[in-house]
Amino acid sequence: MSGALPRYYRPERAVAADESVSWVVVDDEDLELHVEACAYLAGLRGAGRAFNTEKTYAGRIALYLSYYRGHGVDWSSPSLARLMAMMWWLVDEPMPPPRSGRPGATSP
């Protein structure tokens, strides 16, 4: 199956009450946190990984989750054939430009 996927999950920058910033993955419709993805990102933070590493992983995790939801496959246990199909999809499909919260921002 080719073609761009509708957005199902997306990475979001989260600011805590203490003004610390982290990244989370949310459902695009109801903005509900994806518990496992957020726990993984928290683990990266806890391990002292760079902020940009967390940001990049949040985007990639959201893409992974969206791909499998869009194809009706359980993200936690894809078959080898499904993993290979996703890899081919990543090669064949252009990535959408990154979202920016700044008015007038352009993508590279």
Z-matrix of the N, CA and C atoms (Angstrom, degrees):
N
C 1 1.447
C 2 1.524 1 107.25
N 3 1.321 2 117.90 1 126.89
C 4 1.458 3 119.44 2 178.63
C 5 1.513 4 109.79 3 -117.41
N 6 1.300 5 115.31 4 177.73
C 7 1.459 6 120.86 5 -178.54
C 8 1.506 7 110.68 6 106.82
N 9 1.297 8 114.52 7 158.37
C 10 1.456 9 119.97 8 -179.48
C 11 1.524 10 110.39 9 -70.49
N 12 1.292 11 115.91 10 145.06
C 13 1.461 12 121.51 11 178.17
C 14 1.518 13 110.36 12 -86.85
N 15 1.329 14 116.26 13 146.40
C 16 1.460 15 116.40 14 168.25
C 17 1.534 16 107.48 15 -66.14
N 18 1.306 17 116.64 16 155.58
C 19 1.460 18 119.27 17 179.29
C 20 1.518 19 108.79 18 -76.05
N 21 1.308 20 116.32 19 127.16
C 22 1.449 21 121.90 20 176.76
C 23 1.523 22 110.47 21 -113.67
N 24 1.331 23 115.31 22 -40.31
C 25 1.457 24 121.25 23 178.63
C 26 1.512 25 107.68 24 -129.40
N 27 1.323 26 115.10 25 153.35
C 28 1.452 27 118.32 26 177.50
C 29 1.525 28 109.52 27 -148.32
N 30 1.329 29 115.75 28 152.59
C 31 1.457 30 119.17 29 175.33
C 32 1.524 31 108.86 30 -79.87
N 33 1.305 32 116.21 31 144.39
C 34 1.462 33 121.29 32 177.70
C 35 1.519 34 109.42 33 -136.77
N 36 1.298 35 114.57 34 142.38
C 37 1.461 36 121.97 35 175.11
C 38 1.527 37 107.05 36 -82.26
N 39 1.321 38 116.39 37 129.05
C 40 1.463 39 121.20 38 -178.63
C 41 1.527 40 109.14 39 -117.17
N 42 1.330 41 115.53 40 133.14
C 43 1.457 42 121.00 41 178.55
C 44 1.526 43 107.46 42 -113.68
N 45 1.321 44 116.54 43 122.44
C 46 1.464 45 122.20 44 -178.69
C 47 1.532 46 110.39 45 -82.62
N 48 1.312 47 115.39 46 169.89
C 49 1.467 48 121.27 47 179.67
C 50 1.528 49 111.71 48 -57.98
N 51 1.342 50 116.55 49 -31.98
C 52 1.467 51 119.68 50 179.27
C 53 1.535 52 111.91 51 -84.34
N 54 1.335 53 115.72 52 9.19
C 55 1.463 54 124.85 53 178.54
C 56 1.530 55 114.36 54 71.28
N 57 1.334 56 117.36 55 11.69
C 58 1.463 57 119.58 56 172.76
C 59 1.529 58 108.04 57 -74.43
N 60 1.313 59 116.10 58 147.56
C 61 1.461 60 121.59 59 -176.13
C 62 1.527 61 109.15 60 -114.03
N 63 1.314 62 115.43 61 137.15
C 64 1.459 63 121.35 62 175.99
C 65 1.522 64 108.35 63 -143.43
N 66 1.319 65 116.16 64 176.70
C 67 1.460 66 121.95 65 178.71
C 68 1.507 67 109.55 66 -116.47
N 69 1.334 68 115.82 67 143.49
C 70 1.457 69 123.40 68 177.71
C 71 1.523 70 108.24 69 -134.10
N 72 1.321 71 116.37 70 166.84
C 73 1.467 72 122.50 71 174.17
C 74 1.518 73 106.81 72 -116.98
N 75 1.339 74 115.78 73 127.65
C 76 1.465 75 121.24 74 -177.02
C 77 1.522 76 110.72 75 -123.35
N 78 1.334 77 114.37 76 154.10
C 79 1.458 78 121.91 77 172.48
C 80 1.525 79 106.87 78 -70.96
N 81 1.309 80 116.91 79 133.65
C 82 1.459 81 121.94 80 -174.47
C 83 1.532 82 112.99 81 -67.40
N 84 1.332 83 117.68 82 -26.55
C 85 1.466 84 120.09 83 -177.02
C 86 1.520 85 113.00 84 -82.84
N 87 1.333 86 116.54 85 -51.51
C 88 1.467 87 119.23 86 -173.58
C 89 1.526 88 113.46 87 -111.86
N 90 1.317 89 116.80 88 3.34
C 91 1.466 90 123.67 89 179.16
C 92 1.528 91 113.01 90 59.93
N 93 1.325 92 116.36 91 22.67
C 94 1.465 93 120.89 92 176.22
C 95 1.525 94 109.20 93 -73.41
N 96 1.327 95 115.90 94 137.76
C 97 1.461 96 120.48 95 178.87
C 98 1.529 97 110.80 96 -66.31
N 99 1.321 98 116.40 97 141.32
C 100 1.466 99 120.57 98 170.97
C 101 1.526 100 105.35 99 -86.62
N 102 1.321 101 116.53 100 107.97
C 103 1.457 102 122.55 101 -169.08
C 104 1.530 103 112.60 102 -56.90
N 105 1.323 104 117.34 103 -49.92
C 106 1.457 105 120.11 104 -176.24
C 107 1.528 106 111.75 105 -66.45
N 108 1.326 107 116.74 106 -40.02
C 109 1.468 108 119.97 107 179.47
C 110 1.524 109 110.21 108 -64.77
N 111 1.321 110 116.37 109 -42.91
C 112 1.471 111 120.41 110 -179.94
C 113 1.524 112 111.05 111 -66.05
N 114 1.320 113 117.08 112 -36.57
C 115 1.465 114 120.59 113 177.79
C 116 1.530 115 109.90 114 -65.39
N 117 1.323 116 116.52 115 -40.71
C 118 1.465 117 120.00 116 178.23
C 119 1.531 118 110.58 117 -62.79
N 120 1.330 119 116.42 118 -44.62
C 121 1.466 120 120.37 119 179.21
C 122 1.528 121 110.97 120 -64.34
N 123 1.319 122 117.21 121 -37.67
C 124 1.466 123 120.71 122 176.26
C 125 1.531 124 110.22 123 -63.31
N 126 1.317 125 115.90 124 -36.22
C 127 1.465 126 120.07 125 176.27
C 128 1.519 127 112.12 126 -63.22
N 129 1.332 128 116.30 127 -39.12
C 130 1.466 129 119.68 128 175.96
C 131 1.531 130 110.36 129 -61.80
N 132 1.340 131 115.82 130 -44.83
C 133 1.474 132 120.38 131 178.08
C 134 1.511 133 110.26 132 -59.63
N 135 1.326 134 115.73 133 -46.47
C 136 1.462 135 121.19 134 -178.50
C 137 1.517 136 112.96 135 -62.89
N 138 1.323 137 115.71 136 -28.23
C 139 1.467 138 120.56 137 179.12
C 140 1.525 139 111.56 138 -85.28
N 141 1.336 140 116.21 139 1.46
C 142 1.466 141 119.55 140 176.75
C 143 1.518 142 114.59 141 79.60
N 144 1.324 143 117.70 142 21.72
C 145 1.466 144 119.97 143 178.37
C 146 1.526 145 109.78 144 -69.89
N 147 1.308 146 116.00 145 156.27
C 148 1.466 147 122.18 146 -178.22
C 149 1.533 148 110.81 147 -65.07
N 150 1.323 149 115.59 148 150.57
C 151 1.464 150 122.19 149 178.37
C 152 1.524 151 110.57 150 -55.57
N 153 1.326 152 117.65 151 -43.59
C 154 1.466 153 120.16 152 -178.98
C 155 1.523 154 112.12 153 -68.49
N 156 1.317 155 118.12 154 -27.27
C 157 1.460 156 120.72 155 174.50
C 158 1.521 157 109.40 156 -65.35
N 159 1.323 158 116.07 157 -46.29
C 160 1.468 159 121.04 158 178.08
C 161 1.528 160 110.44 159 -60.42
N 162 1.315 161 117.16 160 -43.42
C 163 1.467 162 122.41 161 -179.92
C 164 1.534 163 110.48 162 -61.29
N 165 1.318 164 116.17 163 -46.61
C 166 1.468 165 120.49 164 -179.74
C 167 1.522 166 110.98 165 -64.04
N 168 1.323 167 116.98 166 -45.56
C 169 1.462 168 120.04 167 179.62
C 170 1.525 169 111.11 168 -62.56
N 171 1.331 170 118.31 169 -37.65
C 172 1.465 171 121.00 170 179.34
C 173 1.522 172 110.35 171 -59.32
N 174 1.322 173 116.75 172 -43.94
C 175 1.460 174 120.55 173 178.37
C 176 1.513 175 113.05 174 -65.44
N 177 1.312 176 116.19 175 -41.42
C 178 1.466 177 120.09 176 -179.11
C 179 1.527 178 111.60 177 -69.83
N 180 1.323 179 116.25 178 -38.23
C 181 1.463 180 119.95 179 177.43
C 182 1.525 181 110.18 180 -64.91
N 183 1.331 182 116.75 181 -42.41
C 184 1.471 183 120.40 182 178.49
C 185 1.527 184 110.55 183 -60.83
N 186 1.324 185 117.26 184 -40.94
C 187 1.465 186 121.27 185 177.52
C 188 1.524 187 110.79 186 -62.58
N 189 1.327 188 116.98 187 -46.04
C 190 1.460 189 122.13 188 178.78
C 191 1.531 190 110.92 189 -58.01
N 192 1.329 191 115.88 190 -49.81
C 193 1.465 192 119.99 191 -178.97
C 194 1.529 193 111.42 192 -63.49
N 195 1.321 194 116.78 193 -40.48
C 196 1.469 195 120.91 194 179.33
C 197 1.517 196 111.58 195 -64.63
N 198 1.325 197 116.13 196 -41.95
C 199 1.468 198 119.83 197 179.54
C 200 1.529 199 110.46 198 -57.91
N 201 1.327 200 116.15 199 -50.66
C 202 1.461 201 118.17 200 -176.31
C 203 1.518 202 112.70 201 -70.77
N 204 1.324 203 118.28 202 -34.77
C 205 1.470 204 118.76 203 175.37
C 206 1.532 205 109.26 204 -64.42
N 207 1.315 206 116.96 205 -42.57
C 208 1.456 207 121.58 206 -179.76
C 209 1.519 208 113.80 207 -63.80
N 210 1.318 209 116.23 208 -23.56
C 211 1.460 210 120.99 209 179.23
C 212 1.528 211 112.73 210 -104.55
N 213 1.336 212 116.22 211 6.92
C 214 1.464 213 120.10 212 176.06
C 215 1.517 214 113.98 213 67.81
N 216 1.319 215 117.04 214 33.20
C 217 1.465 216 121.71 215 -177.57
C 218 1.527 217 108.82 216 -117.84
N 219 1.326 218 117.13 217 140.33
C 220 1.453 219 121.88 218 175.93
C 221 1.523 220 108.80 219 -66.16
N 222 1.322 221 116.77 220 119.04
C 223 1.463 222 122.18 221 -176.19
C 224 1.525 223 112.31 222 -61.64
N 225 1.333 224 117.41 223 -25.58
C 226 1.464 225 119.99 224 -173.65
C 227 1.525 226 113.97 225 -84.51
N 228 1.322 227 117.66 226 -8.77
C 229 1.468 228 118.01 227 -179.12
C 230 1.530 229 112.31 228 -151.38
N 231 1.350 230 117.56 229 56.55
C 232 1.467 231 118.18 230 177.38
C 233 1.527 232 109.95 231 -71.87
N 234 1.303 233 115.74 232 149.58
C 235 1.462 234 120.35 233 176.23
C 236 1.529 235 109.05 234 -74.32
N 237 1.303 236 115.92 235 167.24
C 238 1.462 237 120.34 236 177.19
C 239 1.529 238 109.92 237 -59.89
N 240 1.332 239 117.01 238 -39.83
C 241 1.464 240 120.39 239 178.78
C 242 1.531 241 110.93 240 -62.03
N 243 1.328 242 117.45 241 -39.48
C 244 1.471 243 120.98 242 178.41
C 245 1.527 244 111.27 243 -67.98
N 246 1.332 245 116.98 244 -38.96
C 247 1.462 246 120.06 245 176.41
C 248 1.529 247 110.50 246 -62.66
N 249 1.320 248 116.23 247 -41.73
C 250 1.468 249 119.98 248 179.00
C 251 1.525 250 110.41 249 -65.91
N 252 1.331 251 117.70 250 -38.70
C 253 1.467 252 120.78 251 178.43
C 254 1.525 253 110.16 252 -62.66
N 255 1.323 254 116.64 253 -39.56
C 256 1.457 255 119.14 254 178.17
C 257 1.523 256 110.58 255 -66.22
N 258 1.309 257 117.13 256 -40.88
C 259 1.472 258 120.21 257 178.54
C 260 1.531 259 110.36 258 -60.22
N 261 1.321 260 117.75 259 -42.49
C 262 1.469 261 120.50 260 177.81
C 263 1.522 262 110.85 261 -65.50
N 264 1.319 263 116.30 262 -39.16
C 265 1.461 264 120.75 263 178.07
C 266 1.531 265 109.85 264 -60.96
N 267 1.319 266 117.06 265 -43.21
C 268 1.467 267 120.76 266 178.94
C 269 1.525 268 111.38 267 -60.88
N 270 1.316 269 116.78 268 -35.81
C 271 1.471 270 120.85 269 179.26
C 272 1.528 271 110.65 270 -73.31
N 273 1.322 272 116.77 271 -40.83
C 274 1.467 273 121.51 272 -173.43
C 275 1.522 274 115.17 273 -81.79
N 276 1.322 275 118.03 274 -30.50
C 277 1.463 276 121.08 275 -173.70
C 278 1.523 277 111.66 276 -98.97
N 279 1.316 278 116.63 277 133.05
C 280 1.470 279 118.40 278 174.92
C 281 1.516 280 110.23 279 -70.40
N 282 1.310 281 115.89 280 146.04
C 283 1.462 282 121.07 281 178.74
C 284 1.526 283 109.11 282 -78.77
N 285 1.334 284 116.93 283 142.22
C 286 1.468 285 118.64 284 176.08
C 287 1.526 286 109.29 285 -68.60
N 288 1.321 287 117.43 286 154.63
C 289 1.466 288 118.77 287 178.33
C 290 1.518 289 109.65 288 -64.94
N 291 1.334 290 116.85 289 149.41
C 292 1.467 291 118.92 290 -179.82
C 293 1.516 292 111.02 291 -65.87
N 294 1.319 293 115.83 292 147.59
C 295 1.461 294 120.28 293 176.22
C 296 1.514 295 108.45 294 -78.47
N 297 1.287 296 115.70 295 146.93
C 298 1.456 297 120.08 296 175.86
C 299 1.511 298 108.57 297 -134.33
N 300 1.311 299 115.92 298 138.92
C 301 1.453 300 120.27 299 178.99
C 302 1.522 301 112.64 300 -83.71
N 303 1.329 302 117.20 301 -5.11
C 304 1.457 303 119.99 302 -177.44
C 305 1.524 304 110.38 303 -90.87
N 306 1.327 305 118.05 304 128.62
C 307 1.463 306 120.56 305 176.84
C 308 1.533 307 109.93 306 -62.35
N 309 1.298 308 115.81 307 135.45
C 310 1.469 309 120.58 308 177.22
C 311 1.519 310 113.91 309 79.93
N 312 1.330 311 118.41 310 3.30
C 313 1.472 312 120.37 311 179.44
C 314 1.520 313 109.15 312 -70.34
N 315 1.305 314 115.98 313 144.74
C 316 1.458 315 120.63 314 178.27
C 317 1.507 316 108.52 315 -116.57
N 318 1.318 317 115.62 316 153.30
C 319 1.453 318 119.55 317 176.37
C 320 1.518 319 108.91 318 -90.30
N 321 1.352 320 116.20 319 154.27
C 322 1.468 321 119.61 320 -177.08
C 323 1.496 322 113.83 321 -67.36
